[in-house]
Amino acid sequence: MVTQTQIAKIAGVSRATVERVINNRGDVNDETRKRVLKIIEEMDYRPNRAGKTLAIKQRNLKIGCIIIQADNPFYEELNKGILEAADEFKAYGIDVIIETAVFTAKAQISKINELLEMGISGLLIQPTIEPGLADVLREVEARNIPIVTVNTDLLDYTSSLCYVGNDFYLCGKTAANLMQLLTGSACKTGIVTGFFNARSHADRISGFKDYIADYPGMEIVDIRENQDDEMESYYITRTMLEAHPEIDAIFLVAGGVKGACRAIRQQQEKTGRKIRTISFDDVPTTKELVRDGTILATICQQPVRQGRMALTILFDYLIDGKMPASSRMYTDIQIKLKTNIDA
C-alpha cells in the first residue's frame, strides 16, 4: 500500500507538503502541487478511510447527478458507471441521487433547484450550453458545492473540479480522418447531430470541419439535429438524403443511430447509391450495424468509465479534499470496426 511518506520521498518534498496537497490545505506552489498530484495519480494512492467511516456517515453527504433524458442507450451506460461507483461508496453512507432532464437549460435548472432543496453536497451534470445555466452553476459553487461536468461541458464556464469525458474536438478530427481514408479524400457528407446545444456534439462537428478544410474533395452538404431520438433521426436522415442525392457519406455525431441507418439502408436499396457511414459509441444496436456493414467505423468514448470517474472525483474531494490531477480528465478514444466491434 502506497503511503504519504513514499510519495513525499519520490516528489522530494516533506510529508506535510503531501498532506497539504491531498487535503487541499495551506500554501503549496503550483509546480510542487502538480508534481505531487502526478505521483499520486501514477501510484494510485488512496487514503486510509477506515477510521473516517462513522464521521463521514454523520455528515449525511448527498451527491446529485443530472443525466440527459433522451432515447440513447449511451446514457444508460453512463448511468451504469455512476451506479457502480455509488455501490463502492455506499459503506460510507453517501446518498447518490440520479435525476434525468430533457436537454434544456430550463429543465436542468429546475432539477438543480430540486437537488439543492434536498441538501446536496456535490453535483455531477451533463450541461447544456444554453444561456443561463452557467450562471446557476456558479451560484451553486458559491454555496461551496463542488461540480463535475461529465461527457459534455460549457464554453464559458469552468467547473470547480473538472470535466470528465472525451476530447470531442479531437474525436471530430478522428472521424474526418477515418472518412478521408474510407473515401479516398473525396466525399459529400451529410451530418446528423444529436443536440446543437451540446458542446460535445458541436466540438465533434468543429473538429470534422477543420480537418476536411485541407481536403478540397471533402464537402459537408447538410447538418441536421435529431435530439438523440430514433424516430426523429430516421425522418431527418431520410429527408436529407432525398433532398441531396449527391450525399455519399454520413457522419452520425451522437444518438439516433438505428433510426438514421434505417433511412440510409432504404436509400441504398431504393437507389443503389453507396453511402459510407461513421458513427459514435458501441451500444448494442450500433454494434449490429457495424457487424452487417451499414456502419464502417464507430468511435467509442467509454461511458461506463466516464460515469465511474466523475463520481469518484467528487467522492475523493468530499471525503479527502483531493483535487483531480487536471481540470480536464480525458477518457480514451477507441475506433471500432467489424473486426473488433465485439472485442
LINLINUR-V502802 format. One record per residue. RES is the residue in one small letter. SS is DSSP state (hx for helix, st for strand, lp for the rest). Layout:
res->{RES | RES}
ss->{SS | SS}
This chain:
res->{m | v | t | q | t | q | i | a | k | i | a | g | v | s | r | a | t | v | e | r | v | i | n | n | r | g | d | v | n | d | e | t | r | k | r | v | l | k | i | i | e | e | m | d | y | r | p | n | r | a | g | k | t | l | a | i | k | q | r | n | l | k | i | g | c | i | i | i | q | a | d | n | p | f | y | e | e | l | n | k | g | i | l | e | a | a | d | e | f | k | a | y | g | i | d | v | i | i | e | t | a | v | f | t | a | k | a | q | i | s | k | i | n | e | l | l | e | m | g | i | s | g | l | l | i | q | p | t | i | e | p | g | l | a | d | v | l | r | e | v | e | a | r | n | i | p | i | v | t | v | n | t | d | l | l | d | y | t | s | s | l | c | y | v | g | n | d | f | y | l | c | g | k | t | a | a | n | l | m | q | l | l | t | g | s | a | c | k | t | g | i | v | t | g | f | f | n | a | r | s | h | a | d | r | i | s | g | f | k | d | y | i | a | d | y | p | g | m | e | i | v | d | i | r | e | n | q | d | d | e | m | e | s | y | y | i | t | r | t | m | l | e | a | h | p | e | i | d | a | i | f | l | v | a | g | g | v | k | g | a | c | r | a | i | r | q | q | q | e | k | t | g | r | k | i | r | t | i | s | f | d | d | v | p | t | t | k | e | l | v | r | d | g | t | i | l | a | t | i | c | q | q | p | v | r | q | g | r | m | a | l | t | i | l | f | d | y | l | i | d | g | k | m | p | a | s | s | r | m | y | t | d | i | q | i | k | l | k | t | n | i | d | a}
ss->{lp | lp | lp | hx | hx | hx | hx | hx | hx | hx | hx | lp | lp | lp | hx | hx | hx | hx | hx | hx | hx | hx | lp | lp | lp | lp | lp | lp | lp | hx | hx | hx | hx | hx | hx | hx | hx | hx | hx | hx | hx | hx | lp | lp | lp | lp | lp | lp | lp | hx | hx | hx | hx | hx | hx | hx | hx | hx | hx | lp | lp | st | st | st | st | st | st | st | lp | lp | lp | lp | hx | hx | hx | hx | hx | hx | hx | hx | hx | hx | hx | hx | hx | hx | hx | hx | hx | hx | hx | hx | lp | lp | st | st | st | st | st | st | st | lp | lp | lp | hx | hx | hx | hx | hx | hx | hx | hx | hx | hx | hx | hx | hx | lp | lp | lp | lp | st | st | st | st | lp | lp | lp | lp | lp | lp | lp | hx | hx | hx | hx | hx | hx | hx | hx | hx | hx | lp | lp | lp | st | st | st | st | st | lp | lp | lp | lp | lp | lp | lp | lp | lp | lp | lp | st | st | st | st | lp | lp | hx | hx | hx | hx | hx | hx | hx | hx | hx | hx | hx | hx | hx | hx | hx | hx | lp | lp | lp | st | st | st | st | st | st | st | lp | lp | lp | lp | lp | hx | hx | hx | hx | hx | hx | hx | hx | hx | hx | hx | hx | hx | hx | lp | lp | lp | lp | lp | st | st | st | st | st | st | st | st | lp | lp | lp | lp | hx | hx | hx | hx | hx | hx | hx | hx | hx | hx | hx | hx | hx | hx | lp | lp | lp | lp | lp | st | st | st | st | lp | lp | lp | lp | hx | hx | hx | hx | hx | hx | hx | hx | hx | hx | hx | hx | hx | hx | hx | lp | lp | lp | lp | st | st | st | st | st | lp | lp | lp | hx | hx | hx | hx | hx | hx | hx | hx | lp | lp | lp | lp | lp | st | st | st | st | lp | lp | hx | hx | hx | hx | hx | hx | hx | hx | hx | hx | hx | hx | hx | hx | hx | hx | hx | hx | lp | lp | lp | lp | lp | lp | lp | st | st | st | lp | lp | lp | st | st | st | lp | lp | lp | lp | lp | lp | lp}
